[in-house]
Each structure stands twice: as C-alpha cells, then as structure tokens.
Amino acid sequence: MAQTKILLDESEIPTHWYNIVADMPNAPAPVLGPDGKPITPDALAAIFPMSLIEQEVSAERWIPIPDKVREIYRLWRPSPMFRAHRLEQMLGTPARIYYKYEGVSPAGSHKPNSAIAQAYYNKEAGIKRLVTETGAGQWGSSLALAGQMFGLQVRIYMVKVSYEQKPFRRSMMQTWGAEVFASPTNMTNAGRSILEKDPTNPGSLGIAISEAVEEAASRADTNYALGSVLNHVILHQTVIGLEAKKQFEKVGDYPDMIFAPCGGGSNFGGAAFPFFADRAAGKNVRLVAVEPSSCPTLTRGHYAYDFGDSVGMTPLLKMYTLGHDFMPPSIHAGGLRYHGDNAIVSQLYNEGLIEAVAVPQVATFEAGVQFARAEGIIPAPESCHAIRACIDEALRCKESGEAKTLFFNLSGHGHFDMASYDKYFAGELEDYAYPEEAIRQALDHLPKVG
Ligand SMILES: *Cc1c(COP(=O)(O)O)cnc(C)c1O
C-alpha cells in the first residue's frame, strides 16, 4: 500500500512566503479611501506596522520568512500530509485523496501561521498591545499564543454567539494571557451604536472588527491584527501550500483539484495559491473555495467595493460581498461567517481562474463524521466544508471511473466544537434557507464608489 503519512523535516520549512500577485494576469484592484480614491500605504500606518503594509501591496514573488518566525513555526511545522486510504476505501472511489493537517498547531488550526508573523513584525516596530476580533475563537487563540511568545499584550473582541457557544476557546485565550470581551460591547462607539438598535444582537465578525479597529486607531501603543481577508495574511499562510507541493513530490503525485474552506480566504489562498504558480508550467490544477450556503459570498454575492467591517470604518476593498451589514445566520462554522472575501481571491474568481461551491450545514457535519470514522481526526466545522466538497467529487469519480488526485486542507481540529457535533447527533442542526431577503437589503447599502 502507498504511503499514508507524508512528512518533511524541519530543514524543509519554507524559507520564503509565496506572493501570487507576481503571477496574476492582472494587477489587483486598488484599495480605496472614503473619497473613492486609492489610499496610500501610510493611511494604514495608524493600525498596522509598515512591514506588514508593504507586504499587503507587494508584487515580489518571494518574501523571506524571518528566522525568529521560522523558529516558532518549528513547534508544529512542517505539518503532516496524509493519504486518506481508509476514506477512499469507505467511499469506494478510484480517486486518490490527500489532506494537509493544520490542526497540529498549538491553537489547533492554520491561524498561528499568520499570528506568529504579525506579532513578530509588530514587536519589531515597538508596539506593546494588539487588539483583534475573533469568530469561533480560532484567530483569537492564535493571536493570544503569538502575543505571549513575543511579549505583547492582546485584547480580543469575540463574536457574542461564539463566546456563548465556545466557552473553552475563551479559556484558551486567557491561558495564553489575553483579555476577551463578548462583542458587541459597550466599550466602543461601534459596539454601542449596534446595541442601541438591537440590545440582543448576537454579534458578527464585521462588528467585532469595527470595535477592534476603533480601539487600535485611538492608541499609539496599540495595533490591530486581522486573522484573514487581507493579502498579507494569505501570504503568511502559503507555507501550507509550499509544504504540500514538496509532500506531493515525495510521493510522485500532483493534485487535479484542491479544496479548502473559505471564510475570508486565508487558508484557501495559503493552500492553493502556491499551486497556481504551476499553471505557467502547464499544470492544470483546479482550485475550489468551499463556503456555507447560509453565507454564500463568492457564489451569490456581488463583486463590488465594500467595507471590511460592519460599521464602515475600514478602507474599501473590491471583493465579493453580501453587504457589510449582512448578518449571517448563526451557523456552527463560526470562522466562515464573514460578509466578504479577500480581494485577490475575489478577483481570481471573477476572472474565472478559481472556482467556488456552497454547501449546506447538515451535509458538512455528515462529511466530517464520515471522515472522523475513516481517518480518526475530528475536523473543525469549517474544515468539514472542504471535506464535503472533496467527498462529493470523490463520489463523482466513482460514477465516472476517473482516478483523479484530490487534495483538501484540513484547516483545524474540532476538539472545541463538540457541542456542535452533539447538536448534529441530536438532529438539532438546521440548514438555513438562502437568506435572500437579508442579502438583498444589505446589498442596497453598498457604498457608491468604484
Ligand atoms: C478561521 C478558520 C477558517 C476560515 O478562515 P479563512 O481565513 O477563510 O481560512 C477555516 N478553518 C478553520 C479551522 C478556521 O479556524
């Protein structure tokens, strides 16, 4: 039987991140200010260190990974890749299925790949505190960990519904020394304005971002850190795909299709973009972003300039959006409840260079349980989206007899999500209908620029 666990040694941790901008057929659309004109990098200097702003707009293909970041990466990188023999057998598919497992990081997901890098650059810039938002708690716990490693204080605005559903993620953040608040709070203007209209508002990533950005902009010793959506976050995540390429080389295989769950696009871009680079060399790999059908940003959103947050404090990004004030249903894959998507992911999708598919909640847990029973690892609800789409393709291969090579990113484990699995087993999980009316209303509020 072919190899099951495909490992690299520490010396094979990438030395550079890969920047897809160097290989895109068209330059990325500019980021706009409130006046509709492209912003200059120093407009972001109140909340980000210049090193990260430079990465945000860089067109260099390779960006060196600082030694101090690689040293911390060694705690869990290179992450393992697996050939899913037992899942293939269970499905009776001729397809070969591989997955890269990012749940081996201390926080249990891919997010520390960027958190460690962001904490490093902020520390180098003399910053003392970082503030951020978190949905399911994956990003907050990753930044808490990173802050602890570099001696930075971390404050986290956690989406209220997740704060209540996932109390142990809050304990993790506190264990790593961070302060955590349920957002919307009454500590910021953004939070108070939401609570005035709706005192029981369950929160959203967009609202929590508004709160964190407001605080970072008002204090010189404090910067903001974002766990997804921005280009530099995807850049840091490319260690996933770069390692995966080496792992495929080791077993003499190459993916026909790559699947990753897509919230803001960071693990999707991180796993998939390094393979995009091979297209110039004639490889025809299909890159598929998988999103929830209750928050169908790429598959049902508009391609337009919109705010990154709910209140309208951030610059305008050209992206697929459901409208910055769209309130997604409270699904259990909290990390996928975001109204927009990374601008590069959006542009590549608009140009037909990548694909997207939306899957309903119950079917994702079904896939996650099937995967856990075959492969042992219990996946995060977000990761279950990629597993669903990959299993669907493997079943199509069974019908057609095609022996495709399929690869997905297992972005995290689900050990803190067992309450969601409980709901699934009790038959209490819902498939939300496509929230057409809510999306239509939110799209009416898109800023009129661009
Ligand atoms: C945050 C998260 C996601 C979604 O975020 P992206 O930026 O789109 O990658 C997916 N999976 C897990 C486990 C997460 O924590």
The ligand as a MOL file (V3000), in Angstrom:
LIG
                    3D

  0  0  0     0  0            999 V3000
M  V30 BEGIN CTAB
M  V30 COUNTS 15 15 0 0 0
M  V30 BEGIN ATOM
M  V30 1 C -10.8340 30.7200 10.6030 0
M  V30 2 C -10.9290 29.3520 10.0710 0
M  V30 3 C -11.3150 29.1180 8.7330 0
M  V30 4 C -11.7430 30.2170 7.7950 0
M  V30 5 O -10.8790 31.2920 7.6470 0
M  V30 6 P -10.0600 31.5500 6.3140 0
M  V30 7 O -9.3820 32.8520 6.5180 0
M  V30 8 O -11.0420 31.6050 5.1790 0
M  V30 9 O -9.1030 30.4420 6.1790 0
M  V30 10 C -11.3220 27.8060 8.2900 0
M  V30 11 N -10.9970 26.7860 9.0970 0
M  V30 12 C -10.6330 26.9720 10.3820 0
M  V30 13 C -10.2890 25.7880 11.2250 0
M  V30 14 C -10.5820 28.2670 10.8980 0
M  V30 15 O -10.2110 28.4430 12.1630 0
M  V30 END ATOM
M  V30 BEGIN BOND
M  V30 1 1 1 2
M  V30 2 1 2 3
M  V30 3 2 2 14
M  V30 4 1 3 4
M  V30 5 2 3 10
M  V30 6 1 4 5
M  V30 7 1 5 6
M  V30 8 2 6 7
M  V30 9 1 6 8
M  V30 10 1 6 9
M  V30 11 1 10 11
M  V30 12 2 11 12
M  V30 13 1 12 13
M  V30 14 1 12 14
M  V30 15 1 14 15
M  V30 END BOND
M  V30 END CTAB
M  END
